[in-house]
Structure formats: structure tokens, C-alpha cells
Amino acid sequence: MIDHNMELVLAVCDRIVVLDLGKVIAIGTPDEIRSDPAVTSAYLGATHSGEELKA
């Protein structure tokens, strides 16, 4: 599944690979992805706490 809707991806996938500009920046479970600093920085800004990514 490829999608930009992070809430959907986090809700239905048990393993996630996150890309930023074609480069893999994170691989893991939804909980690991929610708390990954590279993901929060790339998709939500460096100051974001990740709370909006909770499914």
C-alpha cells in the first residue's frame, strides 16, 4: 500500500516504510513510526510531538 494519509497507513499496516524524497528514512511498526524523529521532522516539522499520528 502506498499512501500519504498517515492516519490510514498507521491504522491498517503492521509494518511501514517511510520515504522522504525517495530515500528510506524509517522502517517499523506503527508505534515505532509514530515516535521516529526522522519521520516527525520530515512530515510534521521538527517541533511536532507526534500526537496527531495516534490512531
Stockholm file with secondary structure:
# STOCKHOLM 1.0

chainA/1-55         MIDHNMELVLAVCDRIVVLDLGKVIAIGTPDEIRSDPAVTSAYLGATHSGEELKA
#=GR chainA/1-55 SS CCCSCHHHHHHHCSSEEEEETTEEEEEECHHHHHTCHHHHHHHHCTTCCSGGGCC
#=GC SS_cons        CCCSCHHHHHHHCSSEEEEETTEEEEEECHHHHHTCHHHHHHHHCTTCCSGGGCC
//
